[in-house]
Amino acid sequence: MLNFKVNEGLCIRCGKCITDCPTMCISMLEGDFPVILDENNCMRCQHCLAVCPTGAISIMGVDPADSIELQYELPTAHSMETLIKGRRSIRKYKNNALDKKIITKLLETASHAPTGVNAQGVLFTVTTTTEATEELRKEIYENVSRLLKTADYDKDDLRFQYMNMAHSAYTNHDVDVILRGAPHILIASAPKAIPLPKEDCVIALSTFELFAQTMGIGTLWDGMLQWCMEDFFPELAVKLGVPEDHKIGYCMIFGHPAVQYARTVQRKPGSLNLVDSF
């Protein structure tokens, strides 16, 4: 049930909720207030609540007074540019875990990332303690050892080359190439049945990464962990609680960085295709 409500004392009948509704399911008879006649047509995006200038609209039990006012809270273009350009892949971490409240804040904020047709199906699976991550780390390398001993694999397959390198570094030098000694791992997955499960996960992780950086938390997009969870040892993902009917979009590691960067890097201009007419 949508529980669409209009505070008639606040509503100025501007019609913004009607014109901005993606599915055009809100209507208003002359002299009346906005209503939703067909609830099945609503995509639960809350645009009506967000666009209302007076905070008159509530939907799905959400109180507009609990939303963040955008007028004074958005970052400047320069600060956003610095955030994006200053992002670094962190490969060295402190061993201490993040407070669970911080992890929850990160994940709840990242859950606001856009999804195809507003599916909102992304599931974040995260280890919240260094102990859990360490147990996973040990099990990953045990599995890698068995894989390299028993599998009849293609020596030219880049994935196996990386796994062989990681196994050698861990066994001979106690260097963790797969998880980089990070205290936390993060898996973004989504039901295979939704329109864009992988893309939704990647967008969510991108959002997570940028927000984490504002809190001084480092991240790394972990392709080797992705191979482990999706290609080689999917039983580990199931053990962590990832549903079997989910597609793993990507994996990430995160934690307090053991290195601090002082400035942005300088890259060559990006590849641009500017189309002035068609």
JOKA-V187435 format. One record per residue. RES is the residue in three letters. PHI is phi in degrees with one decimal (* if undefined). BURIAL is b if it has 9 or more other ideal C-beta (glycine too) atoms within 8 Angstrom, else e. Layout:
res->RES phi->PHI burial->BURIAL
res->RES phi->PHI burial->BURIAL
//
This chain:
res->MET phi->* burial->e
res->LEU phi->-74.4 burial->b
res->ASN phi->54.2 burial->e
res->PHE phi->-75.9 burial->b
res->LYS phi->-129.7 burial->e
res->VAL phi->-123.1 burial->b
res->ASN phi->-77.5 burial->b
res->GLU phi->-65.5 burial->e
res->GLY phi->-76.3 burial->e
res->LEU phi->-103.3 burial->e
res->CYS phi->-66.0 burial->b
res->ILE phi->-104.2 burial->e
res->ARG phi->57.2 burial->e
res->CYS phi->-75.5 burial->e
res->GLY phi->82.2 burial->e
res->LYS phi->-64.1 burial->b
res->CYS phi->-64.6 burial->b
res->ILE phi->-76.6 burial->b
res->THR phi->-72.0 burial->e
res->ASP phi->-93.9 burial->b
res->CYS phi->-65.2 burial->b
res->PRO phi->-60.2 burial->e
res->THR phi->-102.9 burial->e
res->MET phi->53.0 burial->e
res->CYS phi->-97.5 burial->b
res->ILE phi->-98.8 burial->b
res->SER phi->-138.3 burial->b
res->MET phi->-150.0 burial->b
res->LEU phi->-73.3 burial->e
res->GLU phi->-57.1 burial->e
res->GLY phi->81.0 burial->e
res->ASP phi->-111.7 burial->e
res->PHE phi->-111.5 burial->e
res->PRO phi->-57.9 burial->b
res->VAL phi->-142.3 burial->b
res->ILE phi->-111.9 burial->b
res->LEU phi->-86.8 burial->e
res->ASP phi->-119.7 burial->e
res->GLU phi->-66.6 burial->b
res->ASN phi->-67.2 burial->e
res->ASN phi->-86.6 burial->b
res->CYS phi->-78.9 burial->b
res->MET phi->-99.9 burial->e
res->ARG phi->60.0 burial->b
res->CYS phi->-86.7 burial->e
res->GLN phi->65.8 burial->b
res->HIS phi->-59.5 burial->b
res->CYS phi->-62.0 burial->b
res->LEU phi->-65.8 burial->b
res->ALA phi->-72.4 burial->e
res->VAL phi->-86.2 burial->b
res->CYS phi->-64.8 burial->b
res->PRO phi->-70.4 burial->e
res->THR phi->-109.1 burial->e
res->GLY phi->68.3 burial->b
res->ALA phi->-89.6 burial->b
res->ILE phi->-105.8 burial->b
res->SER phi->-123.4 burial->b
res->ILE phi->-146.5 burial->b
res->MET phi->56.3 burial->e
res->GLY phi->76.8 burial->e
res->VAL phi->-86.3 burial->b
res->ASP phi->-91.2 burial->e
res->PRO phi->-59.7 burial->b
res->ALA phi->-67.0 burial->e
res->ASP phi->-89.4 burial->e
res->SER phi->-82.0 burial->b
res->ILE phi->-85.2 burial->e
res->GLU phi->-69.8 burial->e
res->LEU phi->-85.9 burial->e
res->GLN phi->-58.6 burial->e
res->TYR phi->-117.0 burial->e
res->GLU phi->-107.8 burial->e
res->LEU phi->-76.7 burial->e
res->PRO phi->-70.1 burial->e
res->THR phi->-74.6 burial->e
res->ALA phi->-61.7 burial->e
res->HIS phi->-67.7 burial->e
res->SER phi->-66.3 burial->e
res->MET phi->-70.5 burial->b
res->GLU phi->-61.7 burial->e
res->THR phi->-64.2 burial->b
res->LEU phi->-61.2 burial->b
res->ILE phi->-69.6 burial->e
res->LYS phi->-73.5 burial->e
res->GLY phi->-85.7 burial->b
res->ARG phi->-63.6 burial->e
res->ARG phi->-125.2 burial->e
res->SER phi->-77.7 burial->e
res->ILE phi->-96.0 burial->b
res->ARG phi->-118.5 burial->e
res->LYS phi->-134.5 burial->e
res->TYR phi->-128.4 burial->b
res->LYS phi->-74.2 burial->e
res->ASN phi->-82.1 burial->e
res->ASN phi->-80.8 burial->e
res->ALA phi->-78.9 burial->b
res->LEU phi->-77.2 burial->b
res->ASP phi->-63.6 burial->e
res->LYS phi->-60.6 burial->e
res->LYS phi->-65.2 burial->e
res->ILE phi->-69.1 burial->b
res->ILE phi->-60.1 burial->b
res->THR phi->-62.3 burial->e
res->LYS phi->-61.2 burial->e
res->LEU phi->-60.1 burial->b
res->LEU phi->-71.0 burial->b
res->GLU phi->-65.1 burial->e
res->THR phi->-70.0 burial->b
res->ALA phi->-64.3 burial->b
res->SER phi->-68.4 burial->b
res->HIS phi->-83.9 burial->e
res->ALA phi->-61.3 burial->b
res->PRO phi->-65.5 burial->e
res->THR phi->-134.3 burial->b
res->GLY phi->-58.4 burial->b
res->VAL phi->47.2 burial->e
res->ASN phi->54.5 burial->b
res->ALA phi->-65.7 burial->b
res->GLN phi->50.4 burial->e
res->GLY phi->-102.7 burial->b
res->VAL phi->-70.9 burial->b
res->LEU phi->-109.9 burial->b
res->PHE phi->-97.5 burial->b
res->THR phi->-109.4 burial->b
res->VAL phi->-139.0 burial->b
res->THR phi->-85.9 burial->b
res->THR phi->-100.9 burial->e
res->THR phi->-129.8 burial->e
res->THR phi->-66.6 burial->b
res->GLU phi->-64.5 burial->e
res->ALA phi->-64.7 burial->b
res->THR phi->-66.3 burial->b
res->GLU phi->-65.4 burial->e
res->GLU phi->-62.4 burial->e
res->LEU phi->-64.6 burial->b
res->ARG phi->-57.2 burial->b
res->LYS phi->-61.1 burial->e
res->GLU phi->-68.9 burial->b
res->ILE phi->-61.1 burial->b
res->TYR phi->-70.2 burial->b
res->GLU phi->-64.2 burial->e
res->ASN phi->-67.5 burial->b
res->VAL phi->-62.6 burial->b
res->SER phi->-59.5 burial->b
res->ARG phi->-65.5 burial->e
res->LEU phi->-60.4 burial->b
res->LEU phi->-72.4 burial->b
res->LYS phi->-85.3 burial->e
res->THR phi->-112.4 burial->e
res->ALA phi->-77.6 burial->e
res->ASP phi->-92.1 burial->e
res->TYR phi->-109.4 burial->e
res->ASP phi->-79.0 burial->e
res->LYS phi->-63.1 burial->e
res->ASP phi->-88.7 burial->e
res->ASP phi->-72.2 burial->e
res->LEU phi->-56.7 burial->e
res->ARG phi->-61.2 burial->b
res->PHE phi->-70.2 burial->b
res->GLN phi->-61.7 burial->b
res->TYR phi->-67.1 burial->b
res->MET phi->-65.6 burial->b
res->ASN phi->-64.2 burial->b
res->MET phi->-63.5 burial->b
res->ALA phi->-64.6 burial->b
res->HIS phi->-63.4 burial->b
res->SER phi->-65.1 burial->e
res->ALA phi->-64.3 burial->b
res->TYR phi->-72.6 burial->b
res->THR phi->-74.9 burial->e
res->ASN phi->-93.6 burial->e
res->HIS phi->-129.8 burial->e
res->ASP phi->55.5 burial->e
res->VAL phi->-107.7 burial->e
res->ASP phi->-93.0 burial->b
res->VAL phi->-84.1 burial->b
res->ILE phi->-75.4 burial->b
res->LEU phi->-106.1 burial->b
res->ARG phi->57.2 burial->b
res->GLY phi->71.9 burial->e
res->ALA phi->-69.2 burial->b
res->PRO phi->-79.8 burial->b
res->HIS phi->-139.0 burial->b
res->ILE phi->-117.3 burial->b
res->LEU phi->-136.2 burial->b
res->ILE phi->-116.1 burial->b
res->ALA phi->-103.7 burial->b
res->SER phi->-134.2 burial->b
res->ALA phi->-153.1 burial->b
res->PRO phi->-57.7 burial->b
res->LYS phi->-62.1 burial->e
res->ALA phi->-76.8 burial->e
res->ILE phi->-78.1 burial->b
res->PRO phi->-59.5 burial->e
res->LEU phi->-136.4 burial->b
res->PRO phi->-62.9 burial->b
res->LYS phi->-67.9 burial->b
res->GLU phi->-62.7 burial->b
res->ASP phi->-60.3 burial->b
res->CYS phi->-67.4 burial->b
res->VAL phi->-65.6 burial->b
res->ILE phi->-63.9 burial->b
res->ALA phi->-63.4 burial->b
res->LEU phi->-68.6 burial->b
res->SER phi->-62.0 burial->b
res->THR phi->-65.6 burial->b
res->PHE phi->-57.2 burial->b
res->GLU phi->-62.6 burial->b
res->LEU phi->-66.4 burial->b
res->PHE phi->-66.7 burial->b
res->ALA phi->-59.5 burial->b
res->GLN phi->-62.7 burial->b
res->THR phi->-67.4 burial->e
res->MET phi->-103.3 burial->e
res->GLY phi->74.6 burial->e
res->ILE phi->-107.1 burial->b
res->GLY phi->-90.6 burial->b
res->THR phi->-139.9 burial->b
res->LEU phi->-147.1 burial->b
res->TRP phi->-69.5 burial->b
res->ASP phi->-107.6 burial->b
res->GLY phi->-67.1 burial->e
res->MET phi->-69.5 burial->b
res->LEU phi->-66.5 burial->b
res->GLN phi->-60.8 burial->b
res->TRP phi->-60.8 burial->b
res->CYS phi->-61.6 burial->b
res->MET phi->-76.6 burial->b
res->GLU phi->-103.9 burial->e
res->ASP phi->-97.0 burial->e
res->PHE phi->-97.3 burial->b
res->PHE phi->-130.2 burial->b
res->PRO phi->-61.3 burial->b
res->GLU phi->-65.0 burial->e
res->LEU phi->-68.7 burial->b
res->ALA phi->-63.6 burial->b
res->VAL phi->-63.6 burial->b
res->LYS phi->-62.0 burial->e
res->LEU phi->-76.0 burial->b
res->GLY phi->109.3 burial->e
res->VAL phi->-74.9 burial->b
res->PRO phi->-59.7 burial->e
res->GLU phi->-67.9 burial->e
res->ASP phi->-90.7 burial->e
res->HIS phi->-99.4 burial->b
res->LYS phi->-97.7 burial->b
res->ILE phi->-80.3 burial->b
res->GLY phi->-77.1 burial->b
res->TYR phi->-170.9 burial->b
res->CYS phi->-122.6 burial->b
res->MET phi->-143.4 burial->b
res->ILE phi->-117.9 burial->b
res->PHE phi->-158.2 burial->b
res->GLY phi->161.6 burial->b
res->HIS phi->-69.5 burial->b
res->PRO phi->-70.7 burial->b
res->ALA phi->-94.9 burial->e
res->VAL phi->-138.3 burial->e
res->GLN phi->-121.1 burial->e
res->TYR phi->-98.8 burial->e
res->ALA phi->-97.3 burial->e
res->ARG phi->-159.4 burial->e
res->THR phi->-77.9 burial->e
res->VAL phi->-85.9 burial->e
res->GLN phi->-123.7 burial->e
res->ARG phi->-108.3 burial->e
res->LYS phi->-67.3 burial->e
res->PRO phi->-54.1 burial->e
res->GLY phi->-67.0 burial->e
res->SER phi->-76.7 burial->e
res->LEU phi->-121.8 burial->e
res->ASN phi->-127.2 burial->e
res->LEU phi->-93.3 burial->e
res->VAL phi->-102.3 burial->e
res->ASP phi->-89.3 burial->e
res->SER phi->-153.8 burial->e
res->PHE phi->-142.1 burial->e
//
